[in-house]
Amino acid sequence: MSIRHGLLALLERGPRYGSQLRSEFESRTGATWPLNVGQVYTTLSRLERDGMIAQGGEDEAGHTLYAITDTGRAELRQWFEKPVDRTSPARDELAIKLAMAVGAPSIDIRDVIQSQRRHTVQAMQDYTRLKAQALTAIESGTTRERDDVAWLLVLEQLIFQTEAEARWLDHCEARLIRLSADAGQVPWAAPAPGTDASPDLGAVRRA
């Protein structure tokens, strides 16, 4: 998540102070990625050091205001124009967990998959409920439409993501069932006491 570019995007709309930026960032994203004030001011300090923002006086309450510079606008424009790099994906805890669960002593990967599936489905239902609320807010015009539309886009991304995760979990379960049948063993279940916990990984890789 690029906090620095998110703050630059907010500052392009006009000077802001730190806690105001935090509030607007969370409002725009529905607090999906909450920030603390210290994190905001640390990022502002780095942006100022890099010449992308500059202090622009104070507001009536004495808050220090920050304004985007031409260098900051160029950086923001480049960020919007450049696709998000997918060649070096971020570590995914669930993928690592399932990879490590294969053949792990005392772990039945089916339990791991089923537990995660229940959580994923619940999350999908929660996101869908929040999406309905966001759509109602947009249609009624009772709140700031810009923030509601931004939050709606974030929610829909989360819904697509959880749907994909649920499908992947189904795929993992089906894949492991097929592998166990092909290899004549169960490469995912907890081993019996005193037995070798290692599955036939050659069969797994060949499938």
C-alpha positions in Angstrom: 0.0 0.0 0.0 1.5 3.4 -1.0 0.6 5.7 1.8 2.9 8.4 0.4 1.0 8.5 -2.9 -2.3 8.4 -1.2 -1.4 11.5 0.8 -0.1 13.2 -2.3 -3.4 12.5 -4.0 -5.3 14.1 -1.1 -2.9 17.1 -1.0 -3.5 17.7 -4.7 -7.0 18.9 -3.7 -5.5 21.5 -1.5 -3.4 22.1 1.7 -4.1 19.7 4.6 -2.7 19.1 8.1 -1.7 15.7 9.4 -4.7 14.4 11.3 -7.0 15.8 8.5 -5.1 13.7 6.0 -5.4 10.6 8.2 -9.2 11.2 8.5 -9.7 11.8 4.8 -7.5 8.8 3.8 -9.6 6.5 6.1 -12.8 8.0 4.9 -11.9 7.4 1.2 -10.9 3.8 1.8 -13.5 3.0 4.5 -10.8 2.5 7.1 -9.8 -0.7 5.3 -6.2 0.3 5.9 -6.2 2.4 9.1 -3.4 4.8 9.7 -2.1 6.3 12.9 -1.1 9.9 13.1 2.6 9.1 13.7 2.6 7.1 10.5 1.1 10.1 8.6 3.6 12.6 10.0 6.5 10.3 9.3 5.4 10.0 5.7 4.9 13.8 5.5 8.4 14.3 6.8 9.8 12.1 4.1 7.8 13.7 1.4 9.0 17.1 2.5 12.6 15.9 2.6 12.2 14.6 -1.0 10.8 18.0 -2.2 7.3 16.6 -3.0 5.5 18.7 -0.4 6.2 21.9 1.5 4.8 23.5 4.6 2.3 26.1 3.7 1.6 28.1 6.9 -1.1 27.3 9.5 -4.8 27.2 9.6 -6.9 29.2 12.1 -6.5 26.5 14.8 -2.7 26.5 14.5 -2.4 23.3 12.5 0.7 23.1 10.2 -0.6 22.8 6.6 1.2 20.9 3.9 0.9 21.6 0.2 2.0 19.5 -2.8 4.8 20.8 -5.0 5.4 20.5 -8.7 7.8 17.6 -8.0 5.0 16.0 -5.9 2.5 16.4 -8.7 4.9 14.8 -11.2 5.5 11.9 -8.8 1.7 11.5 -8.3 1.0 11.6 -12.1 3.7 8.9 -12.7 2.1 6.7 -9.9 -1.3 6.9 -11.5 0.1 6.2 -15.0 2.3 3.2 -14.0 0.6 -0.2 -13.6 0.9 -1.9 -10.2 3.8 -4.3 -10.4 2.7 -8.0 -10.1 6.0 -9.6 -11.0 7.1 -9.6 -7.4 3.9 -10.4 -5.5 3.6 -9.6 -1.8 3.9 -12.6 0.5 0.5 -14.1 1.1 0.1 -15.7 4.5 -2.6 -18.1 3.5 -0.6 -19.5 0.6 2.4 -19.9 2.8 0.3 -21.6 5.5 -1.2 -24.1 3.1 2.3 -24.8 1.6 3.7 -25.5 5.0 0.7 -27.6 6.1 1.3 -30.1 3.3 2.7 -33.1 5.2 3.3 -31.1 8.4 3.3 -33.3 11.5 0.0 -33.3 13.4 -1.7 -31.0 10.9 -4.5 -32.1 8.6 -4.6 -29.6 5.8 -8.3 -30.3 5.2 -9.1 -28.7 8.6 -6.9 -25.6 7.7 -8.8 -25.3 4.3 -12.2 -25.7 5.9 -11.5 -23.2 8.7 -10.3 -20.6 6.2 -13.2 -21.2 3.9 -15.7 -20.4 6.7 -13.8 -17.2 7.5 -13.6 -16.2 3.8 -17.3 -16.8 3.2 -18.2 -14.7 6.3 -15.9 -11.9 5.1 -17.5 -12.0 1.7 -21.0 -11.7 3.3 -19.8 -8.8 5.4 -18.3 -7.0 2.4 -21.5 -7.6 0.4 -23.6 -6.1 3.3 -21.3 -3.0 3.4 -21.5 -2.7 -0.4 -25.3 -2.5 -0.1 -25.0 0.2 2.5 -22.5 2.2 0.3 -24.9 2.0 -2.7 -27.8 3.2 -0.5 -25.7 6.1 0.7 -24.7 7.1 -2.9 -28.3 6.8 -4.2 -29.7 8.8 -1.2 -27.1 11.5 -1.4 -27.0 11.7 2.4 -23.2 11.6 2.6 -20.2 12.7 0.7 -20.6 11.0 -2.7 -16.9 11.2 -3.6 -15.9 9.2 -0.5 -18.8 6.7 -0.9 -17.8 6.0 -4.5 -14.2 5.4 -3.5 -15.3 3.1 -0.6 -17.6 1.3 -3.0 -14.6 0.5 -5.4 -12.5 -0.7 -2.5 -15.4 -2.9 -1.2 -15.9 -4.4 -4.7 -12.2 -5.2 -4.9 -12.4 -6.9 -1.5 -15.4 -8.9 -2.7 -13.7 -10.1 -5.9 -10.6 -11.0 -3.8 -12.6 -13.1 -1.3 -14.5 -14.8 -4.1 -11.2 -15.7 -5.8 -9.9 -16.9 -2.5 -12.9 -19.1 -1.9 -12.5 -20.6 -5.4 -8.8 -21.2 -4.8 -9.6 -23.0 -1.6 -12.0 -25.3 -3.4 -9.4 -25.9 -6.0 -6.8 -26.7 -3.4 -9.1 -29.3 -1.8 -9.9 -30.9 -5.1 -6.3 -30.9 -6.1 -5.2 -32.7 -2.9 -8.0 -35.2 -3.2 -6.8 -36.1 -6.8 -3.2 -36.2 -5.8 -3.9 -38.6 -2.9 -5.9 -40.9 -5.2 -3.1 -40.8 -7.9 -0.3 -41.3 -5.4 -2.1 -44.0 -3.4 -1.6 -42.0 -0.2 -2.9 -38.9 1.6 -0.3 -36.1 1.3 -2.3 -33.7 3.3 -3.5 -35.5 6.4 -1.9 -35.7 9.8 0.3 -38.8 9.9 -0.3 -41.6 12.3 2.0 -41.7 15.3 5.4 -43.2 14.5 5.0 -42.9 10.7 7.0 -40.8 8.2 5.2 -37.4 7.9 6.7 -36.6 4.5 4.4 -37.1 1.5 5.6 -38.3 -1.9 6.4 -34.8 -3.1 7.5 -36.1 -6.5 4.0 -37.3 -7.1 2.7 -34.0 -6.0 4.9 -32.0 -8.3 4.1 -34.3 -11.3 0.4 -33.8 -10.9 
